[in-house]
Amino acid sequence: MRYLGLATAIAVTTLLGLSGLGVANEPEATPVASAVITQLVLRDHTVTLTSAPAGYLYTVTDSAGTVLNADLTEAQFAEQYPELLAMLQPAIADDSSELMMLAPVIDQ
């Protein structure tokens, strides 16, 4: 009877110890760095457009470099900064545009 109690205690201790190993060995999620597509530098703000797996992300900083908002989706950016989106939108080519030019062509 004594051996049965000792064997049970060892088995329970071993199972409890091994169950924690699965959790302890899981790697932590590392943040994925987004590739910077462009930056629009204005007098009062800088808008950084990055590419992420889910689409474009916008980061807005002030002239001192303080991050005001980071990783905004296009909808969030449009809601919070409609005037900045209006300035940035003509500079972004999409699949439907054949040619984009930001400066006029002058015939000579």
N, CA, C and O atoms as a Tinker XYZ file with bonds, in Angstrom:
   432  protein
     1  N      0.827000   -1.185000    0.000000    73     2
     2  CA     0.000000    0.000000    0.000000    64     1     3
     3  C      0.875000    1.254000    0.000000    63     2     4     5
     4  O      0.552000    2.261000   -0.629000    81     3
     5  N      1.954000    1.164000    0.701000    73     3     6
     6  CA     2.871000    2.287000    0.786000    64     5     7
     7  C      3.473000    2.592000   -0.586000    63     6     8     9
     8  O      3.631000    3.755000   -0.960000    81     7
     9  N      3.809000    1.527000   -1.337000    73     7    10
    10  CA     4.394000    1.714000   -2.673000    64     9    11
    11  C      3.376000    2.296000   -3.649000    63    10    12    13
    12  O      3.724000    3.079000   -4.532000    81    11
    13  N      2.123000    1.907000   -3.480000    73    11    14
    14  CA     1.087000    2.429000   -4.358000    64    13    15
    15  C      0.919000    3.931000   -4.165000    63    14    16    17
    16  O      0.765000    4.659000   -5.146000    81    15
    17  N      0.945000    4.403000   -2.942000    73    15    18
    18  CA     0.833000    5.841000   -2.659000    64    17    19
    19  C      2.031000    6.604000   -3.187000    63    18    20    21
    20  O      1.883000    7.695000   -3.737000    81    19
    21  N      3.232000    6.029000   -3.022000    73    19    22
    22  CA     4.447000    6.654000   -3.507000    64    21    23
    23  C      4.452000    6.688000   -5.032000    63    22    24    25
    24  O      4.835000    7.700000   -5.620000    81    23
    25  N      4.036000    5.607000   -5.682000    73    23    26
    26  CA     3.997000    5.554000   -7.142000    64    25    27
    27  C      2.969000    6.550000   -7.685000    63    26    28    29
    28  O      3.206000    7.190000   -8.709000    81    27
    29  N      1.852000    6.678000   -7.014000    73    27    30
    30  CA     0.827000    7.634000   -7.437000    64    29    31
    31  C      1.348000    9.055000   -7.308000    63    30    32    33
    32  O      1.133000    9.868000   -8.207000    81    31
    33  N      2.020000    9.372000   -6.224000    73    31    34
    34  CA     2.575000   10.716000   -6.023000    64    33    35
    35  C      3.623000   11.045000   -7.085000    63    34    36    37
    36  O      3.653000   12.161000   -7.603000    81    35
    37  N      4.476000   10.080000   -7.407000    73    35    38
    38  CA     5.506000   10.293000   -8.437000    64    37    39
    39  C      4.848000   10.486000   -9.807000    63    38    40    41
    40  O      5.271000   11.351000  -10.574000    81    39
    41  N      3.843000    9.708000  -10.117000    73    39    42
    42  CA     3.158000    9.811000  -11.411000    64    41    43
    43  C      2.469000   11.157000  -11.554000    63    42    44    45
    44  O      2.561000   11.787000  -12.608000    81    43
    45  N      1.782000   11.606000  -10.518000    73    43    46
    46  CA     1.090000   12.896000  -10.566000    64    45    47
    47  C      2.097000   14.031000  -10.697000    63    46    48    49
    48  O      1.886000   14.954000  -11.483000    81    47
    49  N      3.181000   13.975000   -9.943000    73    47    50
    50  CA     4.213000   15.011000  -10.015000    64    49    51
    51  C      4.846000   15.055000  -11.405000    63    50    52    53
    52  O      5.085000   16.133000  -11.949000    81    51
    53  N      5.111000   13.898000  -11.967000    73    51    54
    54  CA     5.705000   13.830000  -13.304000    64    53    55
    55  C      4.758000   14.405000  -14.353000    63    54    56    57
    56  O      5.182000   15.174000  -15.214000    81    55
    57  N      3.471000   14.035000  -14.286000    73    55    58
    58  CA     2.501000   14.540000  -15.252000    64    57    59
    59  C      2.330000   16.051000  -15.135000    63    58    60    61
    60  O      2.250000   16.746000  -16.148000    81    59
    61  N      2.275000   16.557000  -13.921000    73    59    62
    62  CA     2.135000   18.004000  -13.736000    64    61    63
    63  C      3.370000   18.745000  -14.244000    63    62    64    65
    64  O      3.255000   19.815000  -14.843000    81    63
    65  N      4.543000   18.179000  -14.005000    73    63    66
    66  CA     5.776000   18.805000  -14.476000    64    65    67
    67  C      5.888000   18.787000  -15.987000    63    66    68    69
    68  O      6.336000   19.765000  -16.586000    81    67
    69  N      5.486000   17.684000  -16.617000    73    67    70
    70  CA     5.566000   17.578000  -18.070000    64    69    71
    71  C      4.512000   18.422000  -18.772000    63    70    72    73
    72  O      4.737000   18.875000  -19.894000    81    71
    73  N      3.368000   18.640000  -18.133000    73    71    74
    74  CA     2.326000   19.433000  -18.781000    64    73    75
    75  C      2.752000   20.888000  -18.939000    63    74    76    77
    76  O      2.287000   21.566000  -19.856000    81    75
    77  N      3.616000   21.374000  -18.077000    73    75    78
    78  CA     4.112000   22.743000  -18.190000    64    77    79
    79  C      5.158000   22.914000  -19.269000    63    78    80    81
    80  O      5.413000   24.038000  -19.700000    81    79
    81  N      5.776000   21.822000  -19.723000    73    79    82
    82  CA     6.814000   21.927000  -20.741000    64    81    83
    83  C      6.262000   22.376000  -22.081000    63    82    84    85
    84  O      6.924000   23.122000  -22.802000    81    83
    85  N      5.067000   21.937000  -22.426000    73    83    86
    86  CA     4.475000   22.330000  -23.700000    64    85    87
    87  C      4.244000   23.824000  -23.774000    63    86    88    89
    88  O      4.433000   24.424000  -24.832000    81    87
    89  N      3.848000   24.423000  -22.698000    73    87    90
    90  CA     3.612000   25.861000  -22.655000    64    89    91
    91  C      4.931000   26.615000  -22.609000    63    90    92    93
    92  O      5.062000   27.658000  -23.250000    81    91
    93  N      5.895000   26.123000  -21.878000    73    91    94
    94  CA     7.160000   26.829000  -21.710000    64    93    95
    95  C      7.984000   26.865000  -22.986000    63    94    96    97
    96  O      8.781000   27.784000  -23.175000    81    95
    97  N      7.810000   25.879000  -23.869000    73    95    98
    98  CA     8.621000   25.822000  -25.077000    64    97    99
    99  C      8.018000   26.525000  -26.279000    63    98   100   101
   100  O      8.650000   26.572000  -27.334000    81    99
   101  N      6.805000   27.077000  -26.155000    73    99   102
   102  CA     6.194000   27.766000  -27.280000    64   101   103
   103  C      6.929000   29.075000  -27.534000    63   102   104   105
   104  O      7.140000   29.849000  -26.600000    81   103
   105  N      7.323000   29.339000  -28.778000    73   103   106
   106  CA     8.028000   30.589000  -29.058000    64   105   107
   107  C      7.084000   31.781000  -28.951000    63   106   108   109
   108  O      5.891000   31.677000  -29.237000    81   107
   109  N      7.636000   32.899000  -28.537000    73   107   110
   110  CA     6.841000   34.113000  -28.443000    64   109   111
   111  C      6.660000   34.691000  -29.832000    63   110   112   113
   112  O      7.537000   34.573000  -30.687000    81   111
   113  N      5.521000   35.314000  -30.046000    73   111   114
   114  CA     5.257000   35.939000  -31.340000    64   113   115
   115  C      6.141000   37.173000  -31.485000    63   114   116   117
   116  O      6.185000   38.024000  -30.596000    81   115
   117  N      6.832000   37.260000  -32.594000    73   115   118
   118  CA     7.676000   38.425000  -32.843000    64   117   119
   119  C      6.953000   39.349000  -33.803000    63   118   120   121
   120  O      6.343000   38.885000  -34.767000    81   119
   121  N      7.014000   40.656000  -33.554000    73   119   122
   122  CA     6.326000   41.579000  -34.449000    64   121   123
   123  C      6.975000   41.574000  -35.831000    63   122   124   125
   124  O      8.196000   41.482000  -35.966000    81   123
   125  N      6.133000   41.673000  -36.840000    73   123   126
   126  CA     6.615000   41.691000  -38.214000    64   125   127
   127  C      6.820000   43.136000  -38.637000    63   126   128   129
   128  O      5.904000   43.953000  -38.548000    81   127
   129  N      8.018000   43.445000  -39.095000    73   127   130
   130  CA     8.300000   44.805000  -39.554000    64   129   131
   131  C      7.650000   45.016000  -40.913000    63   130   132   133
   132  O      7.796000   44.194000  -41.818000    81   131
   133  N      6.940000   46.112000  -41.044000    73   131   134
   134  CA     6.292000   46.436000  -42.304000    64   133   135
   135  C      7.245000   47.234000  -43.174000    63   134   136   137
   136  O      8.018000   48.051000  -42.674000    81   135
   137  N      7.188000   46.995000  -44.478000    73   135   138
   138  CA     8.039000   47.712000  -45.412000    64   137   139
   139  C      7.468000   49.102000  -45.660000    63   138   140   141
   140  O      6.278000   49.252000  -45.934000    81   139
   141  N      8.314000   50.109000  -45.564000    73   139   142
   142  CA     7.893000   51.488000  -45.818000    64   141   143
   143  C      7.754000   51.678000  -47.316000    63   142   144   145
   144  O      8.685000   51.409000  -48.075000    81   143
   145  N      6.586000   52.141000  -47.736000    73   143   146
   146  CA     6.342000   52.419000  -49.147000    64   145   147
   147  C      6.718000   53.856000  -49.472000    63   146   148   149
   148  O      7.437000   54.113000  -50.438000    81   147
   149  N      6.235000   54.786000  -48.668000    73   147   150
   150  CA     6.530000   56.195000  -48.905000    64   149   151
   151  C      6.286000   57.002000  -47.639000    63   150   152   153
   152  O      5.662000   56.538000  -46.685000    81   151
   153  N      6.802000   58.229000  -47.666000    73   151   154
   154  CA     6.543000   59.184000  -46.596000    64   153   155
   155  C      6.147000   60.509000  -47.237000    63   154   156   157
   156  O      6.763000   60.956000  -48.204000    81   155
   157  N      5.126000   61.117000  -46.689000    73   155   158
   158  CA     4.704000   62.438000  -47.111000    64   157   159
   159  C      5.068000   63.385000  -45.978000    63   158   160   161
   160  O      4.488000   63.322000  -44.894000    81   159
   161  N      6.032000   64.261000  -46.234000    73   159   162
   162  CA     6.499000   65.194000  -45.212000    64   161   163
   163  C      5.852000   66.547000  -45.473000    63   162   164   165
   164  O      6.071000   67.163000  -46.516000    81   163
   165  N      5.057000   66.998000  -44.518000    73   163   166
   166  CA     4.375000   68.281000  -44.600000    64   165   167
   167  C      4.924000   69.203000  -43.524000    63   166   168   169
   168  O      5.791000   68.810000  -42.744000    81   167
   169  N      4.431000   70.402000  -43.483000    73   167   170
   170  CA     4.913000   71.370000  -42.494000    64   169   171
   171  C      4.630000   70.899000  -41.068000    63   170   172   173
   172  O      5.494000   71.010000  -40.198000    81   171
   173  N      3.417000   70.371000  -40.820000    73   171   174
   174  CA     3.010000   70.005000  -39.460000    64   173   175
   175  C      2.998000   68.509000  -39.176000    63   174   176   177
   176  O      2.986000   68.102000  -38.015000    81   175
   177  N      3.002000   67.693000  -40.212000    73   175   178
   178  CA     2.886000   66.245000  -40.041000    64   177   179
   179  C      3.782000   65.500000  -41.019000    63   178   180   181
   180  O      4.182000   66.029000  -42.057000    81   179
   181  N      4.084000   64.267000  -40.662000    73   179   182
   182  CA     4.694000   63.317000  -41.581000    64   181   183
   183  C      3.826000   62.069000  -41.578000    63   182   184   185
   184  O      3.517000   61.514000  -40.524000    81   183
   185  N      3.441000   61.640000  -42.760000    73   183   186
   186  CA     2.623000   60.436000  -42.906000    64   185   187
   187  C      3.499000   59.358000  -43.528000    63   186   188   189
   188  O      4.061000   59.558000  -44.605000    81   187
   189  N      3.618000   58.234000  -42.867000    73   187   190
   190  CA     4.393000   57.107000  -43.373000    64   189   191
   191  C      3.428000   56.007000  -43.780000    63   190   192   193
   192  O      2.610000   55.557000  -42.978000    81   191
   193  N      3.528000   55.580000  -45.026000    73   191   194
   194  CA     2.679000   54.529000  -45.558000    64   193   195
   195  C      3.500000   53.252000  -45.613000    63   194   196   197
   196  O      4.549000   53.211000  -46.256000    81   195
   197  N      3.026000   52.210000  -44.941000    73   195   198
   198  CA     3.736000   50.933000  -44.910000    64   197   199
   199  C      2.854000   49.833000  -45.481000    63   198   200   201
   200  O      1.628000   49.939000  -45.497000    81   199
   201  N      3.502000   48.784000  -45.945000    73   199   202
   202  CA     2.803000   47.633000  -46.490000    64   201   203
   203  C      2.773000   46.542000  -45.433000    63   202   204   205
   204  O      3.801000   46.196000  -44.851000    81   203
   205  N      1.596000   46.011000  -45.194000    73   203   206
   206  CA     1.419000   44.922000  -44.231000    64   205   207
   207  C      0.618000   43.816000  -44.915000    63   206   208   209
   208  O      0.001000   44.054000  -45.953000    81   207
   209  N      0.621000   42.622000  -44.353000    73   207   210
   210  CA    -0.139000   41.527000  -44.970000    64   209   211
   211  C     -1.622000   41.855000  -45.171000    63   210   212   213
   212  O     -2.235000   41.366000  -46.120000    81   211
   213  N     -2.198000   42.665000  -44.302000    73   211   214
   214  CA    -3.624000   42.991000  -44.402000    64   213   215
   215  C     -3.882000   44.212000  -45.278000    63   214   216   217
   216  O     -5.041000   44.546000  -45.520000    81   215
   217  N     -2.842000   44.889000  -45.761000    73   215   218
   218  CA    -3.020000   46.084000  -46.591000    64   217   219
   219  C     -2.112000   47.210000  -46.127000    63   218   220   221
   220  O     -1.159000   46.993000  -45.378000    81   219
   221  N     -2.424000   48.419000  -46.587000    73   219   222
   222  CA    -1.623000   49.579000  -46.209000    64   221   223
   223  C     -1.904000   49.981000  -44.767000    63   222   224   225
   224  O     -3.032000   49.873000  -44.285000    81   223
   225  N     -0.856000   50.448000  -44.087000    73   223   226
   226  CA    -0.988000   51.001000  -42.745000    64   225   227
   227  C     -0.368000   52.395000  -42.744000    63   226   228   229
   228  O      0.653000   52.630000  -43.390000    81   227
   229  N     -0.992000   53.311000  -42.017000    73   227   230
   230  CA    -0.568000   54.701000  -41.977000    64   229   231
   231  C     -0.098000   55.048000  -40.574000    63   230   232   233
   232  O     -0.740000   54.692000  -39.586000    81   231
   233  N      1.034000   55.750000  -40.497000    73   231   234
   234  CA     1.540000   56.261000  -39.227000    64   233   235
   235  C      1.691000   57.767000  -39.370000    63   234   236   237
   236  O      2.266000   58.246000  -40.347000    81   235
   237  N      1.176000   58.514000  -38.400000    73   235   238
   238  CA     1.211000   59.975000  -38.440000    64   237   239
   239  C      2.069000   60.475000  -37.289000    63   238   240   241
   240  O      1.862000   60.102000  -36.134000    81   239
   241  N      3.041000   61.330000  -37.620000    73   239   242
   242  CA     3.865000   61.972000  -36.602000    64   241   243
   243  C      3.750000   63.478000  -36.757000    63   242   244   245
   244  O      3.411000   63.981000  -37.828000    81   243
   245  N      4.038000   64.193000  -35.672000    73   243   246
   246  CA     4.040000   65.648000  -35.777000    64   245   247
   247  C      5.409000   66.129000  -36.223000    63   246   248   249
   248  O      6.297000   65.316000  -36.482000    81   247
   249  N      5.590000   67.440000  -36.315000    73   247   250
   250  CA     6.842000   67.989000  -36.835000    64   249   251
   251  C      8.030000   67.714000  -35.917000    63   250   252   253
   252  O      9.177000   67.759000  -36.363000    81   251
   253  N      7.771000   67.432000  -34.653000    73   251   254
   254  CA     8.841000   67.107000  -33.706000    64   253   255
   255  C      9.209000   65.625000  -33.757000    63   254   256   257
   256  O     10.181000   65.210000  -33.126000    81   255
   257  N      8.439000   64.819000  -34.503000    73   255   258
   258  CA     8.719000   63.396000  -34.601000    64   257   259
   259  C      7.937000   62.530000  -33.628000    63   258   260   261
   260  O      8.145000   61.318000  -33.573000    81   259
   261  N      7.050000   63.131000  -32.868000    73   259   262
   262  CA     6.224000   62.381000  -31.918000    64   261   263
   263  C      5.133000   61.634000  -32.682000    63   262   264   265
   264  O      4.424000   62.223000  -33.498000    81   263
   265  N      5.004000   60.346000  -32.414000    73   263   266
   266  CA     3.991000   59.536000  -33.091000    64   265   267
   267  C      2.618000   59.894000  -32.533000    63   266   268   269
   268  O      2.360000   59.742000  -31.338000    81   267
   269  N      1.742000   60.372000  -33.413000    73   267   270
   270  CA     0.374000   60.711000  -33.019000    64   269   271
   271  C     -0.532000   59.492000  -33.124000    63   270   272   273
   272  O     -1.335000   59.239000  -32.226000    81   271
   273  N     -0.413000   58.739000  -34.203000    73   271   274
   274  CA    -1.143000   57.493000  -34.399000    64   273   275
   275  C     -0.274000   56.565000  -35.222000    63   274   276   277
   276  O      0.398000   57.000000  -36.158000    81   275
   277  N     -0.285000   55.289000  -34.877000    73   275   278
   278  CA     0.537000   54.315000  -35.590000    64   277   279
   279  C     -0.329000   53.182000  -36.114000    63   278   280   281
   280  O     -1.305000   52.782000  -35.479000    81   279
   281  N      0.041000   52.673000  -37.282000    73   279   282
   282  CA    -0.586000   51.498000  -37.886000    64   281   283
   283  C     -2.093000   51.636000  -38.041000    63   282   284   285
   284  O     -2.847000   50.727000  -37.692000    81   283
   285  N     -2.529000   52.779000  -38.565000    73   283   286
   286  CA    -3.948000   52.980000  -38.849000    64   285   287
   287  C     -4.290000   52.321000  -40.178000    63   286   288   289
   288  O     -3.499000   52.373000  -41.119000    81   287
   289  N     -5.451000   51.708000  -40.258000    73   287   290
   290  CA    -5.928000   51.213000  -41.542000    64   289   291
   291  C     -6.366000   52.415000  -42.371000    63   290   292   293
   292  O     -6.425000   53.534000  -41.861000    81   291
   293  N     -6.673000   52.189000  -43.642000    73   291   294
   294  CA    -7.091000   53.308000  -44.489000    64   293   295
   295  C     -8.381000   53.930000  -43.978000    63   294   296   297
   296  O     -8.538000   55.150000  -44.014000    81   295
   297  N     -9.302000   53.104000  -43.504000    73   295   298
   298  CA   -10.570000   53.626000  -42.973000    64   297   299
   299  C    -10.340000   54.462000  -41.721000    63   298   300   301
   300  O    -10.936000   55.529000  -41.571000    81   299
   301  N     -9.480000   53.991000  -40.819000    73   299   302
   302  CA    -9.178000   54.748000  -39.608000    64   301   303
   303  C     -8.459000   56.049000  -39.951000    63   302   304   305
   304  O     -8.749000   57.097000  -39.375000    81   303
   305  N     -7.517000   55.974000  -40.896000    73   303   306
   306  CA    -6.779000   57.157000  -41.312000    64   305   307
   307  C     -7.720000   58.186000  -41.938000    63   306   308   309
   308  O     -7.614000   59.378000  -41.650000    81   307
   309  N     -8.639000   57.732000  -42.793000    73   307   310
   310  CA    -9.592000   58.631000  -43.441000    64   309   311
   311  C    -10.517000   59.285000  -42.421000    63   310   312   313
   312  O    -10.887000   60.449000  -42.569000    81   311
   313  N    -10.885000   58.545000  -41.400000    73   311   314
   314  CA   -11.776000   59.090000  -40.371000    64   313   315
   315  C    -11.069000   60.124000  -39.504000    63   314   316   317
   316  O    -11.651000   61.158000  -39.175000    81   315
   317  N     -9.823000   59.857000  -39.133000    73   315   318
   318  CA    -9.108000   60.734000  -38.212000    64   317   319
   319  C     -8.356000   61.871000  -38.904000    63   318   320   321
   320  O     -8.181000   62.942000  -38.323000    81   319
   321  N     -7.911000   61.643000  -40.144000    73   319   322
   322  CA    -7.117000   62.639000  -40.861000    64   321   323
   323  C     -7.592000   62.773000  -42.310000    63   322   324   325
   324  O     -6.830000   62.458000  -43.224000    81   323
   325  N     -8.809000   63.225000  -42.546000    73   323   326
   326  CA    -9.304000   63.300000  -43.929000    64   325   327
   327  C     -8.498000   64.270000  -44.797000    63   326   328   329
   328  O     -8.326000   64.027000  -45.991000    81   327
   329  N     -8.003000   65.365000  -44.212000    73   327   330
   330  CA    -7.231000   66.337000  -44.994000    64   329   331
   331  C     -5.876000   65.765000  -45.410000    63   330   332   333
   332  O     -5.379000   66.091000  -46.488000    81   331
   333  N     -5.279000   64.931000  -44.587000    73   331   334
   334  CA    -4.005000   64.303000  -44.955000    64   333   335
   335  C     -4.222000   63.225000  -46.013000    63   334   336   337
   336  O     -3.394000   63.067000  -46.910000    81   335
   337  N     -5.316000   62.489000  -45.921000    73   335   338
   338  CA    -5.621000   61.474000  -46.930000    64   337   339
   339  C     -5.838000   62.121000  -48.292000    63   338   340   341
   340  O     -5.417000   61.581000  -49.315000    81   339
   341  N     -6.498000   63.283000  -48.305000    73   339   342
   342  CA    -6.726000   63.990000  -49.566000    64   341   343
   343  C     -5.403000   64.393000  -50.216000    63   342   344   345
   344  O     -5.301000   64.411000  -51.443000    81   343
   345  N     -4.399000   64.712000  -49.417000    73   343   346
   346  CA    -3.086000   65.067000  -49.957000    64   345   347
   347  C     -2.297000   63.844000  -50.400000    63   346   348   349
   348  O     -1.546000   63.905000  -51.373000    81   347
   349  N     -2.466000   62.745000  -49.696000    73   347   350
   350  CA    -1.685000   61.544000  -49.970000    64   349   351
   351  C     -2.277000   60.701000  -51.097000    63   350   352   353
   352  O     -1.536000   60.048000  -51.832000    81   351
   353  N     -3.593000   60.708000  -51.240000    73   351   354
   354  CA    -4.259000   59.824000  -52.199000    64   353   355
   355  C     -3.768000   59.993000  -53.641000    63   354   356   357
   356  O     -3.585000   58.980000  -54.316000    81   355
   357  N     -3.546000   61.201000  -54.150000    73   355   358
   358  CA    -3.068000   61.314000  -55.543000    64   357   359
   359  C     -1.676000   60.716000  -55.763000    63   358   360   361
   360  O     -1.304000   60.429000  -56.901000    81   359
   361  N     -0.920000   60.530000  -54.717000    73   359   362
   362  CA     0.441000   60.005000  -54.845000    64   361   363
   363  C      0.495000   58.484000  -54.794000    63   362   364   365
   364  O      1.573000   57.904000  -54.927000    81   363
   365  N     -0.645000   57.826000  -54.606000    73   363   366
   366  CA    -0.676000   56.372000  -54.505000    64   365   367
   367  C     -1.256000   55.800000  -55.791000    63   366   368   369
   368  O     -2.405000   56.073000  -56.137000    81   367
   369  N     -0.464000   55.015000  -56.490000    73   367   370
   370  CA    -0.944000   54.359000  -57.706000    64   369   371
   371  C     -1.756000   53.136000  -57.316000    63   370   372   373
   372  O     -1.435000   52.445000  -56.349000    81   371
   373  N     -2.800000   52.880000  -58.070000    73   371   374
   374  CA    -3.568000   51.661000  -57.826000    64   373   375
   375  C     -3.572000   50.816000  -59.092000    63   374   376   377
   376  O     -3.003000   51.209000  -60.110000    81   375
   377  N     -4.204000   49.677000  -59.026000    73   375   378
   378  CA    -4.191000   48.738000  -60.146000    64   377   379
   379  C     -4.905000   49.276000  -61.384000    63   378   380   381
   380  O     -4.607000   48.843000  -62.497000    81   379
   381  N     -5.832000   50.203000  -61.215000    73   379   382
   382  CA    -6.610000   50.687000  -62.343000    64   381   383
   383  C     -5.918000   51.809000  -63.123000    63   382   384   385
   384  O     -6.334000   52.127000  -64.237000    81   383
   385  N     -4.882000   52.405000  -62.560000    73   383   386
   386  CA    -4.244000   53.525000  -63.251000    64   385   387
   387  C     -3.178000   53.023000  -64.217000    63   386   388   389
   388  O     -2.382000   52.141000  -63.893000    81   387
   389  N     -3.186000   53.604000  -65.402000    73   387   390
   390  CA    -2.196000   53.231000  -66.406000    64   389   391
   391  C     -0.912000   54.010000  -66.211000    63   390   392   393
   392  O      0.179000   53.447000  -66.293000    81   391
   393  N     -1.037000   55.309000  -65.952000    73   391   394
   394  CA     0.124000   56.166000  -65.801000    64   393   395
   395  C     -0.230000   57.241000  -64.802000    63   394   396   397
   396  O     -1.314000   57.821000  -64.866000    81   395
   397  N      0.671000   57.511000  -63.884000    73   395   398
   398  CA     0.438000   58.567000  -62.914000    64   397   399
   399  C      1.569000   59.564000  -63.002000    63   398   400   401
   400  O      2.743000   59.196000  -62.950000    81   399
   401  N      1.218000   60.807000  -63.135000    73   399   402
   402  CA     2.216000   61.866000  -63.159000    64   401   403
   403  C      1.757000   62.947000  -62.194000    63   402   404   405
   404  O      0.601000   63.369000  -62.223000    81   403
   405  N      2.652000   63.382000  -61.358000    73   403   406
   406  CA     2.309000   64.416000  -60.391000    64   405   407
   407  C      2.637000   65.808000  -60.915000    63   406   408   409
   408  O      2.163000   66.796000  -60.355000    81   407
   409  N      3.414000   65.910000  -61.947000    73   407   410
   410  CA     3.782000   67.202000  -62.532000    64   409   411
   411  C      3.266000   67.250000  -63.959000    63   410   412   413
   412  O      3.286000   66.236000  -64.658000    81   411
   413  N      2.808000   68.406000  -64.400000    73   411   414
   414  CA     2.308000   68.497000  -65.777000    64   413   415
   415  C      3.457000   68.387000  -66.793000    63   414   416   417
   416  O      4.597000   68.753000  -66.507000    81   415
   417  N      3.135000   67.891000  -67.947000    73   415   418
   418  CA     4.077000   67.818000  -69.048000    64   417   419
   419  C      3.900000   69.065000  -69.884000    63   418   420   421
   420  O      2.788000   69.370000  -70.314000    81   419
   421  N      4.982000   69.793000  -70.122000    73   419   422
   422  CA     4.910000   71.037000  -70.887000    64   421   423
   423  C      5.499000   70.769000  -72.268000    63   422   424   425
   424  O      6.653000   70.361000  -72.398000    81   423
   425  N      4.685000   71.007000  -73.298000    73   423   426
   426  CA     5.170000   70.853000  -74.678000    64   425   427
   427  C      6.006000   72.073000  -75.043000    63   426   428   429
   428  O      5.636000   73.207000  -74.736000    81   427
   429  N      7.135000   71.829000  -75.699000    73   427   430
   430  CA     8.002000   72.951000  -76.079000    64   429   431
   431  C      8.126000   73.091000  -77.545000    63   430   432
   432  O      8.822000   73.987000  -78.023000    81   431
